[in-house]
């Protein structure tokens, strides 16, 4: 199982990071993604595939004042 933001899921396995973000409603312009303790560059979201043993963190940027 892949672990995304602390929760285990099987649904994301085999999808690109871009596809996962789109399916789950994240705006890829407003997030940072870390896969196995390494930041994934935005220009690689389409190419990086989510594997069964991955640990992924998706962090959203929120403006405020």
Secondary structure, 3 states (H helix, E strand, C coil): CEEECCEEECCCCCCEHHHHHHHCCCCHHHEEEEECCEEECHHHCCCCECCCCCEEEEEECCCCC
